[in-house]
Amino acid sequence: MSPAPLIGVVGGIASGKSLVSSLLESLGARRFDADQVGHRLLDEPTVRGALVGRWGDGVLGDGGLVSRPAVAERVFRPDAGEDLAFLEQLLHPRIARVLDEELAQTPSGTRMVLDAALLLEAGWGDRCSWIVFVDAPREDRLRRALERGWTEGAFHAREQQQMPLDEKRRRSDHVFANYGSRQSLAIQVKDWWQQLDR
């Protein structure tokens, strides 16, 4: 059985990628949340052992489980290039294996949507039948990030570690303009989804 066709969703931080993914899911796509899978993988014994081996027990929280904030503190500093590369090399191949397993198990005729903050950076673009870019003004994205508890410094630091938005847009097959209401975005997503069947 051929793997299910995959829709990759890319964009800037807090641009609305997860919202677009959920809208596609409501239209019939099966959603793969790469960040959620990555969080789950942090507590696999091999991964946890590698993290402790690099950073010590300070990355563990209550109950001996990996503390995501402690890991984020180490990999999202401005000078944390090597630490971030270490984490990505540890997690990205494992996430990709889970993705491939789910693609293979997805029923024929069902599309899957890949919700992954670092989709292109991880090299997963080649797995996608379509890549869509979610465009949103920087001030809106920053406001959303601040509402999630981020600082402006953290927003800027993480954005600097990602592929430039112009390059993400260039690699995309379609652009959704997330400039206004959820309803406006939902209409765009539905129109694009229906075009796939024409």
GIBEL-V534437 format. One record per residue. RES is the residue in one small letter. PSI is psi in whole degrees, -180 to 180 (* if undefined). OMEGA is omega in degrees with one decimal (999 if undefined). BURIAL is # if it has 24 or more other ideal C-beta (glycine too) atoms within 12 Angstrom, else .. Layout:
RES,PSI,OMEGA,BURIAL
RES,PSI,OMEGA,BURIAL
This chain:
m,132,179.5,.
s,147,176.7,.
p,152,178.3,#
a,147,174.1,#
p,140,-172.0,#
l,131,174.6,#
i,117,177.0,#
g,134,-179.2,#
v,121,-178.6,#
v,168,-179.5,#
g,-178,179.1,#
g,173,176.9,#
i,132,176.8,#
a,31,179.4,#
s,-19,-177.4,#
g,20,-179.3,#
k,-44,-179.5,#
s,-33,176.8,#
l,-46,177.8,#
v,-42,178.6,#
s,-42,-179.8,#
s,-34,177.0,.
l,-41,176.4,#
l,-37,177.4,#
e,-39,-179.7,#
s,-21,179.1,.
l,-4,175.7,#
g,-4,178.4,.
a,154,172.3,#
r,130,-172.6,#
r,135,173.9,#
f,112,-179.1,#
d,98,-175.0,#
a,-35,-180.0,#
d,-41,178.5,#
q,-42,177.2,.
v,-43,178.4,#
g,-41,177.7,#
h,-41,179.1,.
r,-38,-177.9,.
l,-21,180.0,#
l,-30,-176.6,#
d,12,166.5,#
e,138,-175.4,.
p,-42,-178.4,.
t,-42,-179.6,.
v,-47,179.9,#
r,-42,179.4,#
g,-38,178.9,.
a,-38,179.0,.
l,-45,178.4,#
v,-37,178.5,.
g,-32,-179.6,.
r,-42,-170.7,#
w,-6,179.3,#
g,-180,-176.3,.
d,-8,179.1,.
g,-14,178.0,.
v,-2,179.9,#
l,144,177.2,.
g,-151,-179.8,.
d,138,177.2,.
g,8,178.5,.
g,10,177.8,.
l,156,-179.9,.
v,134,177.7,#
s,113,179.9,#
r,-41,176.6,#
p,-36,179.0,.
a,-38,176.9,#
v,-46,-179.5,#
a,-38,179.7,#
e,-32,-178.0,.
r,-31,-172.8,#
v,-11,-178.3,#
f,19,170.0,#
r,155,179.2,.
p,-30,-176.3,.
d,24,-170.9,.
a,29,-176.5,.
g,-46,-177.9,.
e,-39,179.7,.
d,-40,178.9,#
l,-42,178.5,#
a,-39,177.9,.
f,-47,-178.1,.
l,-43,-179.1,#
e,-41,178.6,#
q,-27,178.6,.
l,-43,-171.6,#
l,-40,-171.8,#
h,-44,177.6,#
p,-35,179.6,.
r,-42,177.1,#
i,-42,-179.6,#
a,-37,178.4,#
r,-43,178.1,.
v,-42,178.4,#
l,-48,-178.3,#
d,-37,177.7,.
e,-43,-179.0,.
e,-36,176.4,#
l,-43,-178.7,#
a,-28,-176.8,.
q,-7,-179.1,.
t,131,-177.2,#
p,146,177.4,.
s,137,179.6,.
g,-8,178.7,.
t,131,176.7,#
r,151,175.3,#
m,143,176.3,#
v,131,-179.0,#
l,111,177.5,#
d,99,-175.4,#
a,122,-177.1,#
a,-35,-176.3,#
l,42,-173.9,#
l,-53,-177.8,#
l,-38,179.8,#
e,-32,-179.4,#
a,-7,179.3,#
g,23,-177.0,.
w,0,-178.6,#
g,-35,-178.9,#
d,-20,178.4,.
r,-15,-171.2,#
c,136,171.5,#
s,-33,176.3,.
w,146,171.5,#
i,127,178.6,#
v,142,-177.7,#
f,131,177.6,#
v,113,-176.4,#
d,133,177.7,#
a,145,179.5,#
p,146,-177.5,.
r,-39,-178.7,.
e,-36,177.0,.
d,-41,-179.5,.
r,-42,178.8,#
l,-43,179.6,#
r,-44,179.4,.
r,-41,179.8,#
a,-41,178.7,#
l,-37,178.1,.
e,-24,177.7,.
r,-1,178.0,.
g,5,177.4,.
w,164,168.5,.
t,161,178.3,.
e,-36,177.9,.
g,-42,179.2,.
a,-40,178.3,#
f,-48,-178.2,#
h,-43,-178.2,.
a,-44,-179.2,#
r,-37,179.7,#
e,-37,179.6,#
q,-25,-178.2,.
q,-5,-178.8,#
q,165,177.2,#
m,141,178.4,#
p,143,-177.1,.
l,-36,179.3,#
d,-36,179.2,.
e,-40,176.8,.
k,-43,179.0,#
r,-42,-178.5,#
r,-34,-177.3,.
r,-1,-174.8,#
s,155,179.3,#
d,-19,-177.0,.
h,151,179.4,#
v,129,170.9,#
f,129,-179.3,#
a,105,179.1,#
n,68,-175.6,#
y,-13,-173.4,.
g,-123,-173.1,.
s,161,173.5,.
r,-37,-179.3,.
q,-42,178.3,.
s,-43,178.7,.
l,-42,-179.3,#
a,-38,178.4,.
i,-43,178.2,.
q,-44,-177.7,#
v,-44,-179.6,#
k,-42,179.5,.
d,-44,-179.6,.
w,-43,179.7,#
w,-44,-178.5,#
q,-31,178.7,.
q,-26,-178.6,.
l,-24,-177.8,.
d,1,-177.0,.
r,*,999,.
